């Protein structure tokens, strides 16, 4: 970051003229630097009095021994736990076991205290419950206050949040409050012995997989998409076997001071959104890419999906061409899927696509290029023209259905 030695500055304005981002202004007879600064350092070279300085000193490192645990944000809708929460708990259990850290959950809402017991069946060590009528609807400022309070209580080394609309709103606010790092849309998470979280995600438009480590500060924040991680194992009737005292130890009811319960957001009306069938929840998907020559040819995908009882999906170029809606897109800028079966047709297999479907149980690829990257992710492959292979596969499925019917 940049700093200004005001004793040296004579308000000549040379730095203001030189700044290409308009980040420098004069206010109350002092030069100020705004958030528009991109650290290009052109102003440093132009300042005749050397009043501008780059503060590149060694950053203070957090004492990692003071931070222990993996905290998961338990997202829900009126008490119904979002599936991404169970996936995050599964990963938290794995990470916690590696470094001998406990697993916590933060549960915010109204009338949810009894529902919190359900999370204990997934191996969570402790749940911090913020149950108040003011939390009935999601408001960023109040939820952030509760989340901040929980982190200060539990001091976790790692915080995992689902990459949902709610999670993507909360995580940046919290990482800013704690002046620490946040890695969004992680596809792989691991941890070092010293509790440094290894966060891997596609970068530069998906052309490379970046490995990110937050070495200096705590806690470490990461958001993860739905359907990327393995769901936590359910321990049947675990919570039912606990005594009342054990339950009270594992579920802590938390309260915020009155000043932290005042929101600047006024909710006028809540309108339930019409539920859509999401490809993220599909067990079988037939996906199409650039190999299709015309929009009407996507009917071949619909036919195959109908025969298999699945859904269709596409890659980004087909959405941009107007051939399919955004809700059907698989990829970094679309949806992440993890079906039992996915058949890719005419898809080359760029990282942007494969990173969001490569955990599927069975991947079948159809492509006329034997060197297409999709074959590296596929369990089975057809090298050939999709216009010839798809009809043959559909015919074979129909024949098998007739045989089974007879």
C-alpha positions in Angstrom: 0.0 0.0 0.0 1.0 3.7 -0.4 1.6 6.2 2.4 2.2 9.9 2.3 4.7 11.9 4.4 2.7 15.1 4.7 5.6 17.0 6.2 7.4 16.6 2.8 4.3 17.2 0.6 4.0 20.8 -0.7 0.7 20.1 -2.6 2.4 20.6 -6.0 -0.2 18.3 -7.6 2.3 16.4 -9.8 1.2 13.1 -8.3 -2.5 13.9 -9.0 -1.7 14.7 -12.7 0.3 11.5 -13.1 -2.2 9.0 -11.5 -4.0 7.2 -14.4 -6.8 6.0 -12.0 -7.7 9.3 -10.4 -6.9 7.8 -7.0 -5.2 10.9 -5.6 -7.1 14.0 -4.5 -6.4 17.1 -2.3 -8.8 17.4 0.6 -8.4 19.8 3.6 -5.0 20.8 2.3 -3.7 17.1 2.4 -3.3 14.6 -0.4 -5.5 11.6 0.1 -5.4 8.1 -1.6 -8.7 6.4 -2.4 -9.6 2.8 -3.0 -9.1 3.4 -6.8 -5.3 3.0 -6.3 -3.9 0.1 -8.3 -0.4 0.3 -6.9 1.1 1.2 -10.3 3.6 3.5 -8.5 3.7 6.0 -11.2 3.0 8.8 -8.6 6.2 7.7 -6.7 8.3 8.6 -9.7 6.6 11.9 -10.4 6.7 13.3 -6.8 9.6 15.8 -6.7 9.8 15.8 -2.9 9.6 12.0 -2.4 6.6 12.4 -0.2 4.9 9.3 -1.5 6.2 6.0 -0.1 5.4 2.3 -0.8 4.8 0.5 2.5 6.2 -2.9 1.5 7.4 -3.9 5.0 7.0 -7.4 6.3 3.4 -8.0 7.3 2.7 -9.0 10.9 2.1 -12.7 11.1 -0.7 -14.1 13.2 0.1 -16.5 16.0 -1.3 -19.7 14.5 -1.4 -21.4 17.9 -4.2 -19.1 18.9 -6.4 -20.2 16.1 -7.7 -23.8 16.1 -10.7 -25.4 14.5 -12.7 -25.5 11.2 -15.8 -23.4 11.2 -18.6 -24.1 8.6 -21.4 -21.7 7.9 -24.6 -23.8 8.0 -26.8 -22.3 5.4 -30.5 -23.1 5.5 -33.9 -22.1 4.3 -36.5 -21.9 7.1 -34.5 -24.7 8.9 -34.0 -26.9 5.9 -30.2 -27.4 5.7 -28.7 -26.5 2.3 -26.9 -29.6 0.8 -23.7 -27.6 0.3 -23.5 -27.3 4.2 -23.3 -31.1 4.5 -20.5 -31.2 1.8 -18.6 -28.5 3.7 -18.9 -30.4 6.9 -17.6 -33.5 5.1 -14.5 -31.6 4.0 -14.2 -29.9 7.4 -14.1 -33.3 9.1 -11.3 -34.4 6.7 -9.2 -31.3 7.2 -9.8 -31.3 11.0 -8.7 -34.9 11.3 -5.4 -34.1 9.5 -4.4 -31.4 11.9 -6.4 -32.5 15.0 -8.7 -29.5 14.9 -12.4 -29.5 16.1 -15.2 -28.9 13.6 -17.7 -26.1 14.4 -20.8 -24.9 12.7 -22.5 -21.4 12.9 -26.3 -21.6 12.6 -28.1 -18.3 12.1 -31.9 -17.9 11.9 -35.2 -17.9 13.7 -36.8 -20.9 15.4 -33.8 -23.1 14.5 -32.5 -24.2 17.9 -34.1 -27.7 17.7 -33.0 -28.1 14.1 -29.3 -27.6 15.2 -29.3 -31.1 16.7 -29.5 -32.5 13.1 -26.0 -31.2 12.4 -24.5 -33.3 15.2 -25.3 -36.4 13.3 -22.6 -35.4 10.7 -19.7 -35.3 13.1 -19.8 -31.7 14.2 -18.1 -31.0 17.5 -19.9 -27.8 18.4 -22.6 -25.6 17.0 -23.0 -21.9 17.7 -26.7 -21.0 17.3 -27.9 -17.4 16.8 -31.7 -17.7 17.1 -33.6 -14.4 17.0 -36.6 -13.1 15.1 -34.3 -10.4 13.5 -32.5 -13.3 11.8 -35.7 -14.6 10.2 -34.7 -13.1 6.8 -31.2 -12.8 5.5 -29.7 -9.3 6.1 -26.0 -9.0 5.3 -25.2 -6.6 8.2 -26.9 -8.6 11.0 -25.6 -12.0 9.7 -22.1 -10.5 9.4 -22.3 -9.3 13.0 -23.3 -12.7 14.2 -20.6 -14.4 12.1 -17.9 -12.0 13.4 -19.0 -12.7 17.0 -18.8 -16.4 16.4 -15.3 -16.2 15.0 -14.1 -14.1 17.9 -15.6 -16.7 20.3 -14.3 -19.9 18.6 -11.1 -18.5 16.9 -11.1 -21.1 14.0 -8.1 -21.4 11.8 -10.3 -22.2 8.8 -13.7 -20.9 7.8 -15.7 -22.6 5.0 -18.7 -21.0 3.3 -20.9 -22.3 0.5 -20.5 -20.4 -2.8 -24.2 -19.6 -2.9 -25.9 -16.1 -3.2 -25.9 -15.8 0.7 -22.3 -17.2 1.1 -20.9 -15.0 -1.6 -22.3 -12.0 0.2 -21.1 -12.9 3.6 -17.6 -14.3 3.1 -16.0 -11.1 1.6 -17.5 -9.0 4.4 -16.1 -11.3 7.1 -12.6 -11.6 5.5 -12.5 -7.8 5.3 -13.4 -7.4 8.9 -10.6 -9.7 9.9 -8.2 -8.3 7.3 -7.4 -11.8 6.0 -7.5 -13.7 2.8 -10.5 -15.2 0.9 -10.3 -17.7 -1.9 -13.6 -18.0 -3.9 -15.0 -21.1 -5.7 -12.4 -23.6 -4.5 -12.4 -26.9 -6.2 -9.8 -28.6 -4.0 -9.0 -28.0 -0.4 -6.1 -29.5 1.7 -4.2 -28.5 4.7 -0.5 -28.4 5.8 0.7 -29.6 9.2 1.0 -26.0 10.3 -2.7 -25.5 9.6 -2.1 -23.4 6.4 -5.1 -24.1 4.1 -4.1 -25.2 0.5 -6.8 -23.7 -1.7 -7.0 -24.7 -5.4 -9.2 -23.0 -7.9 -9.3 -22.2 -11.6 -7.7 -18.9 -12.5 -7.2 -16.7 -15.6 -10.5 -17.7 -17.1 -9.9 -21.4 -16.1 -6.7 -21.7 -18.1 -4.6 -22.6 -15.0 -5.3 -24.1 -11.6 -4.0 -21.7 -9.0 -2.8 -22.9 -5.5 -3.4 -20.3 -2.9 -2.1 -20.3 0.7 -2.8 -17.7 3.4 0.4 -17.8 5.4 0.3 -14.6 7.4 -3.2 -14.2 8.8 -6.0 -16.0 10.4 -8.7 -17.1 10.0 -8.5 -18.4 6.4 -11.7 -18.0 4.4 -12.7 -20.2 1.4 -16.0 -20.6 -0.5 -16.9 -23.8 -2.2 -19.5 -24.5 -4.8 -22.3 -27.0 -4.3 -21.6 -30.5 -5.7 -17.8 -30.2 -5.5 -17.0 -32.0 -2.2 -18.1 -35.3 -0.8 -21.1 -35.1 1.6 -20.4 -35.8 5.3 -21.2 -39.3 6.5 -24.5 -39.5 8.5 -24.1 -41.1 11.9 -27.5 -42.7 12.5 -29.3 -41.5 15.7 -26.1 -40.0 17.1 -27.8 -36.9 18.6 -30.6 -39.1 20.1 -28.0 -41.0 22.2 -26.6 -37.8 23.8 -27.6 -36.7 27.2 -29.1 -33.3 27.9 -25.8 -32.1 29.4 -23.9 -33.4 26.4 -26.3 -31.6 24.1 -25.9 -28.3 26.0 -22.1 -28.6 25.7 -22.3 -29.2 21.9 -24.9 -26.6 21.1 -24.1 -23.1 22.4 -26.9 -20.5 22.2 -25.4 -17.1 21.5 -26.7 -13.6 21.9 -25.5 -10.3 20.4 -25.6 -7.0 22.2 -28.4 -4.6 21.2 -26.1 -2.4 19.2 -25.2 -5.3 16.9 -28.9 -6.2 16.3 -29.7 -2.9 14.5 -29.9 -3.3 10.8 -29.7 -0.6 8.1 -31.7 -2.9 5.8 -35.5 -2.7 5.9 -37.3 -5.7 4.4 -40.6 -4.5 2.9 -41.8 -7.8 1.5 -40.7 -11.4 1.1 -41.7 -13.1 -2.2 -41.0 -16.8 -2.6 -39.2 -17.6 -5.8 -40.7 -20.2 -8.0 -38.6 -23.4 -7.6 -36.7 -24.4 -10.7 -35.4 -27.8 -11.5 -31.6 -27.4 -11.3 -29.0 -29.4 -13.3 -27.0 -29.4 -10.1 -29.5 -31.9 -8.6 -29.7 -34.1 -11.7 -28.6 -37.7 -11.4 -28.2 -38.1 -15.2 -27.1 -35.3 -17.6 -26.6 -35.2 -21.4 -24.4 -32.1 -22.2 -23.7 -30.5 -25.6 -20.9 -28.2 -26.8 -19.4 -26.6 -29.8 -19.7 -29.8 -31.8 -23.3 -29.0 -32.5 -23.8 -27.2 -35.8 -27.3 -25.8 -35.3 -29.7 -25.0 -32.4 -32.3 -27.5 -33.6 -29.7 -30.3 -33.4 -30.0 -29.9 -29.6 -33.2 -32.0 -29.9 -30.8 -35.0 -30.1 -29.7 -34.1 -26.5 -33.3 -33.8 -25.4 -34.1 -37.2 -26.9 -31.2 -38.9 -25.2 -32.0 -37.3 -21.8 -35.6 -38.3 -22.1 -34.7 -41.9 -22.8 -32.4 -42.0 -19.8 -34.7 -40.0 -17.5 -32.2 -37.1 -17.1 -31.6 -33.5 -18.0 -29.8 -31.6 -20.7 -27.0 -29.1 -20.2 -24.6 -27.1 -22.4 -21.3 -25.2 -22.4 -20.9 -21.4 -22.3 -20.6 -20.9 -26.1 -24.1 -22.3 -26.6 -25.6 -20.1 -23.9 -23.9 -17.0 -25.5 -25.2 -18.0 -28.9 -28.7 -18.0 -27.4 -29.3 -21.7 -27.9 -30.0 -22.5 -24.2 -30.7 -20.6 -21.0 -28.0 -19.8 -18.5 -29.5 -22.2 -16.0 -28.4 -25.1 -18.3 -24.8 -24.1 -18.4 -22.0 -26.2 -16.8 -18.8 -24.3 -16.0 -17.1 -21.7 -13.8 -19.7 -19.0 -14.9 -22.5 -21.6 -14.7 -23.4 -24.5 -12.5 -21.3 -27.3 -10.9 -22.7 -30.8 -11.3 -22.0 -34.2 -9.8 -24.4 -36.7 -11.4 -24.2 -40.4 -11.4 -23.9 -40.3 -15.2 -22.9 -37.5 -17.6 -22.6 -37.9 -21.3 -20.7 -35.0 -23.0 -21.3 -34.6 -26.7 -19.0 -32.4 -28.8 -17.3 -30.8 -25.8 -13.6 -30.4 -26.0 -13.1 -30.4 -22.2 -11.5 -27.0 -21.3 -10.7 -26.6 -17.6 -13.6 -24.1 -17.2 -15.9 -27.0 -17.9 -14.2 -30.1 -16.5 -13.5 -28.4 -13.1 -17.3 -28.3 -12.6 -18.2 -31.9 -13.6 -15.1 -34.1 -13.1 -16.3 -35.5 -9.8 -19.3 -37.2 -11.6 -19.5 -41.0 -10.9 -19.4 -41.9 -14.6 -18.3 -39.7 -17.5 -18.9 -40.7 -21.1 -17.4 -38.5 -23.8 -18.2 -38.3 -27.5 -15.8 -36.2 -29.6 -14.3 -36.6 -33.0 -10.9 -35.4 -31.8 -9.0 -38.2 -30.1 -6.7 -35.7 -28.4 -9.6 -33.7 -26.8 -8.9 -32.9 -23.1 -12.3 -34.3 -22.2 -11.0 -37.9 -22.7 -8.6 -37.3 -19.8 -11.6 -36.8 -17.4 -13.8 -39.4 -19.0 -14.2 -43.0 -17.9 -15.4 -44.1 -21.3 -15.1 -42.4 -24.7 -16.4 -42.5 -28.2 -14.1 -41.1 -30.9 -16.3 -40.1 -33.8 -19.1 -37.8 -35.1 -21.7 -37.1 -32.5 -24.3 -36.9 -35.3 -23.7 -40.6 -36.0 -23.0 -41.9 -32.5 -26.0 -40.2 -30.6 -28.7 -41.7 -32.9 -27.1 -45.2 -32.6 -27.0 -44.9 -28.8 -30.6 -43.8 -28.7 -31.6 -46.7 -30.9 -29.8 -49.1 -28.6 -31.5 -47.7 -25.5 -34.9 -48.1 -27.2 -34.1 -51.8 -28.1 -33.1 -52.6 -24.5 -36.3 -50.9 -23.2 -38.4 -53.1 -25.6 -36.5 -56.3 -24.5 -37.1 -55.4 -20.9 -40.7 -54.7 -21.5 -41.2 -58.1 -23.2 
